């Protein structure tokens, strides 16, 4: 445990919080019956949004809200958090159930991105906002440097699509994301969303959350329309 603390620059007063942050639901259900990291993931997600938003607001005082929103989305998306997890070798510390272990859970982007958020939540519970802020800024350092140097990629496909459609005269009121079902067990659900533009189905997306599925649908719509985004 000390090695992961060194990598994030924070030492826990209550090590049980770190243990929980690294425990996947599959492990808890199969082996321990104890706590797992989904609640911490929820908290860490909120902290990550707030801290990334605050940092961008302070660093880019002249930039508009659209830029700030898109950039924050790029910094907190699953793809980037998966890269963060790889940089600190987070996968090797996770406690996984037998099934997840056999099917490559230690390298699965969704599990690793969720674990990063849970880790941030655990730091907040243990040391408060300022401790969480220091850890988040350390983890986001490479991404923030990319923003400063103009290399960040747009990954908020919903916003990018909405802006392009509005330029065509299609208002936000005519863009809807409609739930189209869910599948899988409670601990590993997959959600499907339909993207409706002017009452016509434009694309579908799937993801581990409705938010992710909406982004996938918007990405597919952008790809089909061959927009440069």
C-alpha positions as CSV (number, residue, x, y, z in Angstrom):
1,X,0.0,0.0,0.0
2,X,2.8,2.4,0.7
3,X,4.0,2.3,-2.9
4,X,0.6,3.5,-4.2
5,X,0.7,6.2,-1.6
6,X,4.1,7.4,-2.8
7,X,2.8,7.4,-6.4
8,X,-0.1,9.7,-5.6
9,X,1.8,11.8,-3.0
10,X,-0.5,11.1,-0.1
11,X,-0.2,9.0,3.0
12,X,-3.5,7.8,4.5
13,X,-4.3,8.2,8.2
14,X,-7.0,5.5,7.8
15,X,-5.7,2.7,5.6
16,X,-9.1,1.1,5.4
17,X,-10.3,3.9,3.1
18,X,-7.5,3.0,0.7
19,X,-8.4,-0.7,1.0
20,X,-12.0,0.1,0.1
21,X,-11.0,2.3,-2.8
22,X,-9.1,-0.6,-4.3
23,X,-11.8,-3.2,-3.8
24,X,-14.0,-4.0,-6.8
25,X,-17.6,-5.1,-6.2
26,X,-16.7,-8.5,-7.7
27,X,-14.2,-9.2,-4.9
28,X,-16.6,-8.1,-2.2
29,X,-19.4,-10.3,-3.5
30,X,-17.2,-13.4,-4.0
31,X,-14.8,-13.3,-1.1
32,X,-15.1,-10.6,1.5
33,X,-18.7,-9.6,1.7
34,X,-17.4,-6.2,2.9
35,X,-17.3,-2.7,1.4
36,X,-16.3,-2.0,-2.2
37,X,-15.4,1.2,-4.1
38,X,-18.6,2.2,-5.9
39,X,-19.7,4.8,-3.3
40,X,-16.2,6.2,-3.2
41,X,-16.2,6.3,-7.0
42,X,-19.4,8.5,-6.8
43,X,-17.7,10.9,-4.4
44,X,-14.4,11.0,-6.3
45,X,-16.2,11.7,-9.6
46,X,-17.8,14.8,-8.0
47,X,-14.5,15.9,-6.5
48,X,-12.7,15.4,-9.8
49,X,-15.2,17.5,-11.7
50,X,-15.0,20.3,-9.1
51,X,-11.2,20.4,-8.8
52,X,-10.6,20.2,-12.5
53,X,-13.2,22.9,-13.1
54,X,-11.6,25.1,-10.5
55,X,-8.2,24.7,-11.9
56,X,-9.3,25.5,-15.5
57,X,-11.3,28.5,-14.3
58,X,-8.2,29.9,-12.5
59,X,-5.7,29.1,-15.3
60,X,-7.7,30.3,-18.2
61,X,-9.5,33.5,-17.1
62,X,-10.1,34.7,-20.6
63,X,-11.7,31.6,-22.0
64,X,-15.4,31.0,-22.5
65,X,-17.6,28.5,-20.7
66,X,-17.8,26.2,-23.7
67,X,-14.0,25.8,-23.8
68,X,-13.9,25.2,-20.0
69,X,-16.7,22.6,-20.2
70,X,-15.2,20.7,-23.1
71,X,-11.7,20.7,-21.6
72,X,-12.9,19.5,-18.3
73,X,-14.8,16.7,-20.0
74,X,-11.6,15.7,-21.7
75,X,-9.6,15.6,-18.5
76,X,-12.2,13.5,-16.6
77,X,-13.3,11.1,-19.3
78,X,-12.8,7.4,-19.0
79,X,-10.0,7.3,-21.6
80,X,-7.9,9.8,-19.8
81,X,-8.4,8.3,-16.4
82,X,-7.5,4.9,-17.8
83,X,-4.2,6.5,-18.9
84,X,-3.7,8.0,-15.4
85,X,-4.3,4.6,-13.9
86,X,-1.7,3.1,-16.2
87,X,0.9,5.7,-15.2
88,X,0.6,4.8,-11.5
89,X,0.2,1.1,-12.1
90,X,-3.2,1.1,-10.4
91,X,-4.3,-2.2,-11.8
92,X,-1.8,-4.3,-9.8
93,X,-3.2,-3.0,-6.6
94,X,-6.9,-3.8,-7.3
95,X,-8.8,-6.6,-5.4
96,X,-10.9,-8.4,-8.0
97,X,-13.2,-11.4,-8.0
98,X,-12.2,-14.6,-9.8
99,X,-14.4,-13.8,-12.8
100,X,-13.0,-10.3,-13.3
101,X,-9.5,-11.5,-12.8
102,X,-9.9,-14.2,-15.5
103,X,-11.5,-11.8,-18.0
104,X,-8.8,-9.1,-17.8
105,X,-10.3,-6.8,-15.2
106,X,-7.0,-5.4,-14.2
107,X,-6.6,-3.8,-17.7
108,X,-10.3,-3.0,-18.3
109,X,-10.6,0.8,-18.9
110,X,-13.9,1.2,-17.1
111,X,-12.7,-0.6,-13.9
112,X,-9.4,1.3,-13.8
113,X,-11.1,4.7,-14.5
114,X,-13.6,4.0,-11.7
115,X,-10.8,3.1,-9.4
116,X,-9.0,6.4,-10.0
117,X,-12.2,8.2,-9.0
118,X,-12.6,6.0,-5.9
119,X,-9.0,6.7,-4.9
120,X,-9.7,10.4,-5.1
121,X,-12.9,9.9,-3.0
122,X,-10.9,8.0,-0.4
123,X,-8.3,10.8,-0.2
124,X,-11.1,13.4,0.3
125,X,-12.6,11.3,3.1
126,X,-9.3,10.9,4.8
127,X,-7.7,14.3,4.4
128,X,-10.3,16.8,3.1
129,X,-10.6,19.0,0.0
130,X,-7.1,20.4,0.0
131,X,-5.5,16.9,0.2
132,X,-7.8,15.7,-2.7
133,X,-6.9,18.8,-4.7
134,X,-3.2,18.1,-4.5
135,X,-3.7,14.5,-5.6
136,X,-6.0,15.4,-8.4
137,X,-3.6,18.0,-9.8
138,X,-0.8,15.5,-9.6
139,X,-2.8,12.9,-11.5
140,X,-4.0,15.4,-14.1
141,X,-0.6,17.1,-14.5
142,X,0.1,15.6,-17.9
143,X,-3.4,16.5,-19.2
144,X,-3.2,20.0,-17.8
145,X,0.1,20.5,-19.6
146,X,-1.5,19.4,-22.8
147,X,-4.2,22.0,-22.3
148,X,-1.7,24.7,-21.6
149,X,0.2,23.8,-24.8
150,X,-3.0,23.4,-26.9
151,X,-2.7,19.6,-27.3
152,X,-5.9,18.5,-25.5
153,X,-8.4,16.6,-27.6
154,X,-12.2,17.2,-27.6
155,X,-13.9,14.3,-25.9
156,X,-17.2,16.0,-24.9
157,X,-18.9,14.7,-28.1
158,X,-22.3,15.8,-26.9
159,X,-21.3,19.5,-26.6
160,X,-19.3,19.3,-29.9
161,X,-22.4,17.9,-31.7
162,X,-24.8,20.4,-30.1
163,X,-22.6,23.3,-31.2
164,X,-22.3,22.0,-34.8
165,X,-26.1,21.3,-35.0
166,X,-26.9,24.8,-33.6
167,X,-24.7,26.3,-36.4
168,X,-27.0,24.5,-38.8
169,X,-30.0,26.0,-37.2
170,X,-31.0,23.0,-35.1
171,X,-31.8,24.1,-31.5
172,X,-31.0,22.1,-28.4
173,X,-34.7,21.5,-27.9
174,X,-34.6,19.2,-31.0
175,X,-31.7,17.0,-29.7
176,X,-32.8,14.2,-27.3
177,X,-31.1,11.2,-25.8
178,X,-33.6,8.5,-25.1
179,X,-33.0,5.4,-22.9
180,X,-33.2,2.3,-25.1
181,X,-32.7,-0.4,-22.5
182,X,-30.1,-2.0,-20.3
183,X,-28.5,-5.4,-20.0
184,X,-26.2,-7.4,-17.8
185,X,-26.2,-8.1,-14.0
186,X,-26.6,-5.3,-11.5
187,X,-22.9,-5.0,-10.8
188,X,-22.0,-4.8,-14.5
189,X,-24.8,-3.2,-16.4
190,X,-24.6,-2.0,-20.0
191,X,-26.9,0.9,-21.0
192,X,-28.1,1.8,-24.5
193,X,-29.2,5.2,-25.6
194,X,-30.8,6.5,-28.8
195,X,-29.9,10.0,-30.1
196,X,-32.9,11.7,-31.6
197,X,-32.4,14.8,-33.8
198,X,-35.7,16.5,-34.9
199,X,-37.6,13.3,-34.0
200,X,-35.4,11.1,-36.1
201,X,-33.1,8.5,-34.7
202,X,-29.5,9.6,-35.6
203,X,-27.4,7.1,-33.7
204,X,-27.2,4.7,-30.8
205,X,-24.5,4.4,-28.1
206,X,-23.7,1.8,-25.4
207,X,-21.8,2.3,-22.1
208,X,-21.4,1.4,-18.5
209,X,-23.4,4.4,-17.6
210,X,-26.1,6.5,-19.3
211,X,-23.7,9.4,-19.5
212,X,-21.1,7.3,-21.3
213,X,-23.8,5.8,-23.7
214,X,-24.9,9.4,-24.6
215,X,-21.3,10.4,-25.4
216,X,-20.9,7.3,-27.6
217,X,-24.1,8.1,-29.5
218,X,-23.0,11.7,-30.0
219,X,-19.5,10.4,-31.2
220,X,-21.2,8.1,-33.7
221,X,-23.4,10.9,-35.0
222,X,-20.4,13.1,-35.5
223,X,-18.6,10.3,-37.3
224,X,-21.5,9.6,-39.6
225,X,-21.8,13.3,-40.5
226,X,-18.1,13.4,-41.1
227,X,-17.6,16.5,-39.0
228,X,-14.1,17.6,-38.2
229,X,-14.2,17.9,-34.4
